[in-house]
Amino acid sequence: MGKRILAVDDSASIRQVERLVLGGAGYDVVEAVDGRDALARLASAAPALILTDLNMPNLNGLDLIRSVRANPAFRFTPIVMVTTESNDEKKQAAKAAGATGWIVKPFTPDQLLAVVKKVIG
Amino acid sequence: MTRAETFASTFREEAAELLAEMETGLLELESHPDDLDCVDRVFRAMHTVKGSGAMFGFDDVSRFTHGMETAFDKVRGGELAVTPTLIGLALRGKDLVRAMLAGTADPEAVARLSAELLALTTASAPIVRAPPRAARLFRVRFRPAVDLFRDGSNPLPLLAELRDLGDARVTAITTALPPLEEMDPESCYFGWDVVLETERGAEAIRDVFIFVEDQCELRIEEIADVAQARLGEILVERGDVRPEDVAAALASQQRIGALLTGTGVVCRDLVESAAAEQKVVRQVREAAAEVETNTSIRVSAARLDSLVDLVGELVIAQARLSQTAGRIDNPDLVSIAEEMERLAGELRDNALDLRMIPIGSTFSRFKRLVRDLATSLGKEIDLVTDGAETELDKTVMEHLGDPLVHVIRNSCDHGIEGPAERAAAGKAPRGTVRLAAYQSGSSVVIEISDDGAGLDPNAIRAKAVERGLLAPDATPSDRDLFQLIFKPGFSTAKVVSNVSGRGVGMDVVKRAIDGLRGAVEVESVRGVGMTIRFRLPLTLAIIDGLLVGVGESSYVLPMSVVEECVELTREDVRNAHGNRLAAVRGELVPYLTLRDWYGIDGARPDIEQVVITGVEGNRFGLVVDGVIGQHQTVIKTLGRFYRKVEGLSGATILGDGTVALIVDVPTLVRAATSGQQEAVSC
């Protein structure tokens, strides 16, 4: 099995796209419906990369990133945030919270793969 | 010829080549308007024509080309866009220059086109164009911050991504690495220098580092000057050492890299990184130099022809030597003869190879042809070519031009339908004519196919009956029916256009290909398109032949048509009851006796040989006294007086000095079978 990716998004259709694209490229995709769900699955999934939306119920993306970074086991795990805004402010905030990179919605399958490849090879 | 005339004729030759190159470039530009290399090529060709023209007294050519050159200079400068109008003007200009060189240009047309060019170049607005796509050399210096790892960033995939952009040489810089006891394993102490050769720009390189650009020191510099490659200079240019340190080091006459590290001016890694850059730069420069030195020399075609003639003579002389050596039976002589045979064979192959030219050189003129035809017919037609590198003997190539033009014209005129008709048939409005060449065994196959209407079997049948080529009640297969289009005077086009359809077409094609010892095949599916296939021998100068004897004479049958040899006894002849048919493994094959055909006296031997030949899918036997063996046949053309003899295509000289005639089997078979039909109908 390829590297495991935890895909966090409250939109089922976005998760489906991510699963199809990344799964098709040989990655093992585990889904989570929001930040809290993602944290609950973190230990068992032990992902090589976390792909997360920013605006989600229960626990939003920024808080998820902070919580993941606070966990010593995942301090260095790459986190790519999926955002609808391409403004610098949001990116800076996410970067400050500990995100590795970002991808702007809507994205093409090639763009998603390029970003994932850039971060975990 | 005076010296001036010699110069002028050299210039004409050169100009013809340049014009051809210009045309190829222009047609390429039409499909790739952004190809700056192509613009350069076209410009250079115009520039040379202009410059040389003025030097050799072709002032009109020079003046006119100046206008075209100005236009393309503007294209180079980004001031003028490559538009169909510009290409159309330039193509017409190219034709005019050729006419001027031949002295047949209409001055009025020259003036008119000059004015049009001037109008275009002065009225144009500047344009924005794409950056050039040639490979460029970049120096990338990536020094990540110590806390790079803290947000999950990993520099290694980034280096891998750089490698995806092009040829990358990576040197790790470890100067910041602290002693083990002071090292924090969660910090990044490494840096990397990369020399990257890529077709992409600096922006693409910067994009690689997009997620980490705030967490690193990143310098991307283009190495523009590949001529400069001294280590010291590279280090100075990179800002790693001061020029005075280099000067001091050079003064002590040691290897500069070792010296600079030794004195602590610069660390080892940085010198290594600079050395890597030096190596890449050197390779780039050498590759460029190789292109320049890897040139060819020009030899006139006549010299090549006489070389091949001489090689032919040598092969004949060598055959005599071998025969004589065999007779004298002296071991020393035999070994020399064998060595000669080997060398002569190699020399022959090499000499024939010199005459081989890639067929692509003729393809370009067809691009122009199709373009012009499509415009005048009001159709949209693309010409797709394939196998341009396929090589063919020069003589074959020369005789191939007209038949190809004919077939391509036919495809454009009759084959491809108009856009409306195509749309109605559910096809793309643009038609495609495909010209492909490939080698298949000892022959070269050239295919001209189109996705047009295909042949209409009913129209062909009606026409053939009308012309008396087919009995009204005959039911030939489609394949046989299609062969009728090669009959003289056959054309099914309803309207005679100025492109084709005068009924002098396919029979000329057929004859030309026959003359090259080739064959023509047709395939067609109504509504889908048709394919015409030429099958041509690789060379005309020397062929593999089967040497046969009839009485005192010898004949050569081209091996390409020979299928097998069988015996024919008196009894066989008697059993056939006067029918000239031989039973070959249950199949009856008609034959003719060469002895009778050529009127050779003497008694027939008891057992004769039938050489079964295959021509256009039909088997036909030629009866001879005996089969002597395979023979490398150097073809000599027959003299003027014998040109009209049907059924002979040339002669060759045998090892013992006697002459053997080369039988033109297809013509002979055709003559023999048509004679038979007449005999039957009488």
Interface residues (C-beta under 8 A of the other chain):
Chain A: R69 R75 F76 T77 P78 I79 K95 G98 A99 T100 G101 W102 K117 K118 V119 I120 G121
Chain B: F149 R150 D151 G152 S153 N154 L156 P157 L158 A160 E161 E186 V208 I210 F211 D214
